[in-house]
Amino acid sequence: MSKIGSFEGFQPVSLKQEGDDQPSETDQLSTEEGDPGKDPEPSRISRQPSVTESTLYPNPYHQPYVSRKYFVTRPGAIETAMEDLKGHMAKTPGETIQGFWLLTEIDHWNNEKERILLVTDKTLLICKYDFIMLSCVQLQRIPLSAVYRICLGKFVFPGMSLDKRQGEGLRIYWGSLEQQSLLSRWNPWSTEVPYATFTEHPMKYTSEKFLEICKLSGFTPKLVAAIQNAHKNSTGSGRRKGLMVLTEPILIETYMGLMSFIGNRNKLGYSLARGSIGF
């Protein structure tokens, strides 16, 4: 059986207790380096707090694998969608494209839906685009001359509502709320709602390109200017007296919110990689 060797090579080490006047290892290092009269001793490594430089692109709080789950961030996806919408606009000559934006629509039941918005000098196009199959599924055209009010503000709910949503958004009105039927108001799949509500897309900090097309602060002034110009040039019966831009809370009139909780929690309104199922 082997025996443990002698302990003669080991020297006792005294630990510094609270209240001792002995300098610490780091203090001794700085003292020795600052005294040129003494012979240099072997260098000691002093631990310094690490400093992480945060950058805006990509967002330091955004995990790369999360952004790759959204098909819109795949190379060439958003560019293909823009070209498809340009092809749709070519069928209606006489309109000039002002810009494209990628936003999240919030319907009257608080469900999130990924949307591409295209603003021309006459029309606002709201496109439901399938970024998996790279095809336009639904296209809604809203004449800018019919838009009469825009609201900017935080989302609020009725006092008895169990539903919640943080953040701010934008709501565009082009029809009369009084003429909206009770059925369309309480139908979660209704397409007869005379307004649309938008907020920023969750992938806005993925890159500088997405930051430019996903922020409301870039979309709102372009939309307001296009609507005002459309009102000036409109002479038809649908012409409005003017555009009102208000800063006020945006009411989402839902109470239970179970449907939106399940849908928004699982990002069902986005073209998202859901993973594979196998046995």
TIFI-962644 format. One record per residue (C-alpha): residue number from 0; residue in three letters; y, x, z. Coordinates in Angstrom, 1 decimal, m for minus. Each point is the difference from the previous one (the first is absolute). Layout:
! TIFI-962644
[NUM,"ALA",[Y,X,Z]]
...
END
This chain:
! TIFI-962644
[0,"MET",[0.0,0.0,0.0]]
[1,"SER",[3.4,1.3,m0.9]]
[2,"LYS",[2.6,0.5,2.8]]
[3,"ILE",[3.7,m0.6,m0.1]]
[4,"GLY",[1.9,3.3,m0.3]]
[5,"SER",[2.5,1.4,2.4]]
[6,"PHE",[3.4,m1.7,0.5]]
[7,"GLU",[1.8,3.4,0.4]]
[8,"GLY",[1.9,m0.5,m3.3]]
[9,"PHE",[1.6,m3.2,1.2]]
[10,"GLN",[3.3,0.0,1.8]]
[11,"PRO",[1.3,m2.8,2.2]]
[12,"VAL",[2.8,m2.0,m1.5]]
[13,"SER",[2.5,m1.7,2.3]]
[14,"LEU",[1.3,m3.3,m1.1]]
[15,"LYS",[3.7,m0.8,0.4]]
[16,"GLN",[0.6,m2.7,2.6]]
[17,"GLU",[3.0,m2.3,0.2]]
[18,"GLY",[2.9,1.7,1.5]]
[19,"ASP",[m1.0,3.6,m0.9]]
[20,"ASP",[2.7,2.2,m1.4]]
[21,"GLN",[m2.3,1.8,m2.4]]
[22,"PRO",[1.1,m0.4,m3.6]]
[23,"SER",[m2.3,m1.9,m2.3]]
[24,"GLU",[m1.7,1.6,m3.0]]
[25,"THR",[2.6,m1.3,m2.4]]
[26,"ASP",[2.9,1.1,2.2]]
[27,"GLN",[m1.6,3.5,0.3]]
[28,"LEU",[m0.3,0.2,m3.7]]
[29,"SER",[3.7,m0.8,m0.6]]
[30,"THR",[1.0,2.5,2.7]]
[31,"GLU",[m2.1,2.8,m1.4]]
[32,"GLU",[1.3,m0.6,m3.6]]
[33,"GLY",[3.6,0.0,1.2]]
[34,"ASP",[m0.3,3.3,1.9]]
[35,"PRO",[0.2,2.9,m2.5]]
[36,"GLY",[m0.5,2.6,2.7]]
[37,"LYS",[m3.6,m0.8,0.6]]
[38,"ASP",[m3.0,0.9,m2.1]]
[39,"PRO",[m1.2,m2.9,m2.1]]
[40,"GLU",[m3.1,m1.7,1.3]]
[41,"PRO",[m2.6,m1.9,m1.9]]
[42,"SER",[1.6,m3.2,m1.4]]
[43,"ARG",[m0.9,m3.3,1.6]]
[44,"ILE",[0.0,m3.3,m1.7]]
[45,"SER",[2.3,m2.6,1.5]]
[46,"ARG",[m0.6,m3.6,m0.8]]
[47,"GLN",[2.9,m1.8,m1.6]]
[48,"PRO",[0.2,m3.7,m0.5]]
[49,"SER",[m1.0,m0.9,m3.6]]
[50,"VAL",[2.7,m1.6,m2.2]]
[51,"THR",[m1.1,m2.4,m2.7]]
[52,"GLU",[2.5,m0.5,m2.8]]
[53,"SER",[m0.1,m3.6,m1.1]]
[54,"THR",[0.8,m1.0,m3.6]]
[55,"LEU",[0.8,m3.4,m1.5]]
[56,"TYR",[m2.4,0.4,m2.9]]
[57,"PRO",[m2.6,m0.7,0.9]]
[58,"ASN",[0.6,m1.9,3.2]]
[59,"PRO",[m1.3,2.1,2.9]]
[60,"TYR",[m1.3,m3.2,1.7]]
[61,"HIS",[m1.8,m1.1,m3.2]]
[62,"GLN",[m3.6,1.0,m0.4]]
[63,"PRO",[m0.8,1.2,m3.6]]
[64,"TYR",[m3.3,m1.8,m0.1]]
[65,"VAL",[1.7,m3.3,0.9]]
[66,"SER",[2.4,0.3,m3.0]]
[67,"ARG",[m2.9,0.7,m2.3]]
[68,"LYS",[m1.6,m3.3,0.9]]
[69,"TYR",[2.8,m1.8,m1.8]]
[70,"PHE",[m0.7,m0.1,m3.7]]
[71,"VAL",[3.7,0.0,m0.8]]
[72,"THR",[0.3,3.6,1.2]]
[73,"ARG",[m2.7,1.2,m2.4]]
[74,"PRO",[1.3,2.2,m2.8]]
[75,"GLY",[1.5,m2.0,m2.8]]
[76,"ALA",[m0.6,m3.4,1.6]]
[77,"ILE",[3.7,m1.0,0.5]]
[78,"GLU",[1.0,1.5,m3.3]]
[79,"THR",[m2.6,m2.1,m1.8]]
[80,"ALA",[1.2,m3.1,1.7]]
[81,"MET",[3.6,0.7,m1.0]]
[82,"GLU",[m1.1,0.4,m3.7]]
[83,"ASP",[m1.9,m3.3,0.1]]
[84,"LEU",[3.1,m1.8,1.3]]
[85,"LYS",[2.1,1.6,m2.7]]
[86,"GLY",[m2.5,m1.5,m2.5]]
[87,"HIS",[0.5,m3.4,1.6]]
[88,"MET",[3.8,0.4,m0.3]]
[89,"ALA",[m0.3,0.9,m3.6]]
[90,"LYS",[m1.1,m3.6,m0.7]]
[91,"THR",[3.4,m1.2,1.2]]
[92,"PRO",[2.6,2.0,m1.9]]
[93,"GLY",[3.6,0.1,1.1]]
[94,"GLU",[m0.6,1.1,3.6]]
[95,"THR",[0.7,3.4,1.4]]
[96,"ILE",[m2.1,1.4,2.8]]
[97,"GLN",[1.9,1.1,3.0]]
[98,"GLY",[m2.8,1.5,2.0]]
[99,"PHE",[m3.5,m0.3,1.6]]
[100,"TRP",[m0.9,m0.3,3.7]]
[101,"LEU",[m3.2,m0.1,2.0]]
[102,"LEU",[0.4,m2.3,3.0]]
[103,"THR",[m2.0,m2.3,2.3]]
[104,"GLU",[0.5,m3.7,m0.4]]
[105,"ILE",[m0.4,m2.1,3.2]]
[106,"ASP",[m0.9,m3.6,m0.8]]
[107,"HIS",[0.9,m3.1,2.0]]
[108,"TRP",[m3.2,0.5,2.0]]
[109,"ASN",[0.8,3.6,0.9]]
[110,"ASN",[m2.6,1.5,m2.3]]
[111,"GLU",[0.8,3.4,m1.6]]
[112,"LYS",[m0.4,0.4,m3.7]]
[113,"GLU",[0.6,3.1,m2.1]]
[114,"ARG",[2.5,m0.6,m2.8]]
[115,"ILE",[1.8,1.8,m2.7]]
[116,"LEU",[3.6,m1.3,m0.6]]
[117,"LEU",[1.8,0.5,m3.3]]
[118,"VAL",[3.7,m0.8,m0.3]]
[119,"THR",[1.7,m0.6,m3.3]]
[120,"ASP",[3.5,m1.1,m0.8]]
[121,"LYS",[m1.3,m3.7,m0.1]]
[122,"THR",[m3.3,m0.2,1.9]]
[123,"LEU",[m1.8,1.0,3.1]]
[124,"LEU",[m3.7,0.5,m0.6]]
[125,"ILE",[m2.5,0.0,2.8]]
[126,"CYS",[m3.3,1.4,m1.1]]
[127,"LYS",[m3.4,m0.1,1.7]]
[128,"TYR",[m1.6,3.1,m1.4]]
[129,"ASP",[m3.7,1.0,0.4]]
[130,"PHE",[0.2,3.8,0.5]]
[131,"ILE",[m3.8,0.2,0.0]]
[132,"MET",[m0.4,m1.5,m3.5]]
[133,"LEU",[3.5,1.0,m1.1]]
[134,"SER",[1.0,m3.5,m1.2]]
[135,"CYS",[2.7,m2.6,0.7]]
[136,"VAL",[m1.6,m2.9,1.8]]
[137,"GLN",[3.1,m2.3,0.5]]
[138,"LEU",[3.6,0.1,m1.1]]
[139,"GLN",[2.8,m2.1,1.4]]
[140,"ARG",[3.3,m0.2,m1.8]]
[141,"ILE",[3.1,m0.9,2.0]]
[142,"PRO",[3.4,m0.4,m1.9]]
[143,"LEU",[2.6,2.0,1.8]]
[144,"SER",[2.6,m2.7,m0.8]]
[145,"ALA",[m2.0,m2.3,2.3]]
[146,"VAL",[0.0,2.3,3.0]]
[147,"TYR",[2.7,m1.2,2.4]]
[148,"ARG",[m0.7,1.7,3.3]]
[149,"ILE",[m1.5,3.2,1.4]]
[150,"CYS",[m0.7,0.6,3.6]]
[151,"LEU",[m0.5,3.3,1.7]]
[152,"GLY",[m1.2,0.3,3.6]]
[153,"LYS",[m2.9,0.2,2.5]]
[154,"PHE",[m3.0,m2.3,m0.1]]
[155,"VAL",[m0.1,m2.8,2.6]]
[156,"PHE",[m2.4,m2.8,0.8]]
[157,"PRO",[0.3,m3.3,1.7]]
[158,"GLY",[0.1,0.0,3.7]]
[159,"MET",[m3.6,m1.3,0.5]]
[160,"SER",[m1.5,2.2,m2.7]]
[161,"LEU",[m2.7,2.5,0.8]]
[162,"ASP",[0.6,1.9,m3.2]]
[163,"LYS",[1.9,3.2,0.0]]
[164,"ARG",[1.6,2.5,m2.5]]
[165,"GLN",[2.1,3.0,0.6]]
[166,"GLY",[2.7,1.4,m2.3]]
[167,"GLU",[2.5,m1.3,m2.4]]
[168,"GLY",[m0.1,m1.6,m3.4]]
[169,"LEU",[1.8,m1.7,m2.9]]
[170,"ARG",[m0.3,m3.7,m1.0]]
[171,"ILE",[1.1,m1.2,m3.5]]
[172,"TYR",[0.8,m3.8,m0.4]]
[173,"TRP",[0.1,m1.6,m3.4]]
[174,"GLY",[m0.9,m3.6,0.8]]
[175,"SER",[0.9,m2.8,2.4]]
[176,"LEU",[m1.9,0.0,3.3]]
[177,"GLU",[0.7,m3.7,0.4]]
[178,"GLN",[m2.0,m0.7,m3.2]]
[179,"GLN",[m3.0,1.9,1.1]]
[180,"SER",[m2.9,m2.3,0.7]]
[181,"LEU",[m1.8,m0.1,3.3]]
[182,"LEU",[m3.3,0.8,m1.8]]
[183,"SER",[1.4,3.2,m1.6]]
[184,"ARG",[1.5,1.1,3.4]]
[185,"TRP",[m3.4,m0.2,1.8]]
[186,"ASN",[m2.2,1.1,m2.9]]
[187,"PRO",[m0.6,3.7,0.4]]
[188,"TRP",[m0.8,0.3,m3.8]]
[189,"SER",[3.0,m1.9,m1.2]]
[190,"THR",[2.0,1.5,m2.8]]
[191,"GLU",[2.9,m2.5,0.2]]
[192,"VAL",[1.8,1.7,2.9]]
[193,"PRO",[3.7,0.4,m1.1]]
[194,"TYR",[0.5,3.4,1.5]]
[195,"ALA",[m1.8,3.4,0.3]]
[196,"THR",[0.0,2.4,2.9]]
[197,"PHE",[m0.5,3.8,m0.3]]
[198,"THR",[m0.3,3.0,2.2]]
[199,"GLU",[m0.6,3.7,m0.6]]
[200,"HIS",[m3.4,1.1,m1.3]]
[201,"PRO",[m2.1,2.0,2.6]]
[202,"MET",[m0.4,2.9,m2.5]]
[203,"LYS",[3.8,0.7,m0.2]]
[204,"TYR",[m0.3,3.4,1.8]]
[205,"THR",[m2.9,1.2,m2.1]]
[206,"SER",[2.2,2.0,m2.4]]
[207,"GLU",[3.6,0.1,m1.2]]
[208,"LYS",[m0.9,m2.1,m3.0]]
[209,"PHE",[m1.3,m2.8,2.2]]
[210,"LEU",[2.9,0.2,2.4]]
[211,"GLU",[2.3,m0.7,m2.9]]
[212,"ILE",[m1.8,m3.1,m1.2]]
[213,"CYS",[m1.2,m1.4,3.4]]
[214,"LYS",[3.2,m0.2,2.1]]
[215,"LEU",[2.0,m3.2,0.2]]
[216,"SER",[3.2,2.0,0.3]]
[217,"GLY",[m0.4,1.1,m3.6]]
[218,"PHE",[m1.2,m3.4,m1.3]]
[219,"THR",[2.6,m2.2,1.6]]
[220,"PRO",[3.3,1.3,m1.6]]
[221,"LYS",[m1.6,0.1,m3.4]]
[222,"LEU",[m1.2,m3.6,0.4]]
[223,"VAL",[3.4,m1.3,1.3]]
[224,"ALA",[1.9,1.7,m2.9]]
[225,"ALA",[m2.4,m1.5,m2.6]]
[226,"ILE",[0.3,m3.5,1.5]]
[227,"GLN",[3.8,0.2,0.1]]
[228,"ASN",[0.1,1.0,m3.6]]
[229,"ALA",[m2.4,m2.7,m1.0]]
[230,"HIS",[2.2,m2.6,1.7]]
[231,"LYS",[3.0,1.2,m1.9]]
[232,"ASN",[m1.8,m0.1,m3.3]]
[233,"SER",[m1.8,m3.3,0.6]]
[234,"THR",[1.3,m3.2,m1.7]]
[235,"GLY",[m3.1,m2.3,0.3]]
[236,"SER",[m0.6,m2.9,2.3]]
[237,"GLY",[m1.9,2.1,2.5]]
[238,"ARG",[3.1,2.1,0.8]]
[239,"ARG",[0.9,0.4,3.6]]
[240,"LYS",[3.4,0.3,1.5]]
[241,"GLY",[m0.6,3.5,1.4]]
[242,"LEU",[m2.3,2.2,2.0]]
[243,"MET",[0.0,0.1,3.8]]
[244,"VAL",[m1.3,3.2,1.7]]
[245,"LEU",[m0.6,m0.7,3.7]]
[246,"THR",[m1.2,2.1,2.9]]
[247,"GLU",[m2.0,m2.3,2.2]]
[248,"PRO",[m3.6,m0.3,1.4]]
[249,"ILE",[m2.7,m1.0,m2.5]]
[250,"LEU",[m2.1,m2.9,1.4]]
[251,"ILE",[m3.7,m0.1,m0.8]]
[252,"GLU",[m1.1,m3.4,1.1]]
[253,"THR",[m3.6,0.6,1.1]]
[254,"TYR",[m1.5,m0.8,3.4]]
[255,"MET",[m3.6,1.2,0.4]]
[256,"GLY",[m0.1,2.8,m2.5]]
[257,"LEU",[m3.8,0.4,0.0]]
[258,"MET",[m0.2,0.2,m3.7]]
[259,"SER",[2.8,2.6,m0.4]]
[260,"PHE",[m1.4,2.0,2.9]]
[261,"ILE",[m3.4,0.4,m1.7]]
[262,"GLY",[1.5,0.6,m3.4]]
[263,"ASN",[2.7,2.5,1.0]]
[264,"ARG",[m2.2,1.8,2.4]]
[265,"ASN",[m2.5,0.8,m2.8]]
[266,"LYS",[2.7,0.4,m2.7]]
[267,"LEU",[m1.5,m2.7,m2.2]]
[268,"GLY",[3.2,m0.3,m1.9]]
[269,"TYR",[m0.2,3.6,m1.3]]
[270,"SER",[m2.1,1.7,m2.7]]
[271,"LEU",[m1.9,2.1,2.5]]
[272,"ALA",[m3.3,2.0,0.1]]
[273,"ARG",[m2.2,m2.0,2.3]]
[274,"GLY",[m2.8,2.5,0.2]]
[275,"SER",[m3.6,m0.3,m1.1]]
[276,"ILE",[m2.8,m2.2,1.4]]
[277,"GLY",[m3.6,1.3,m0.3]]
[278,"PHE",[m3.4,m0.2,1.5]]
END
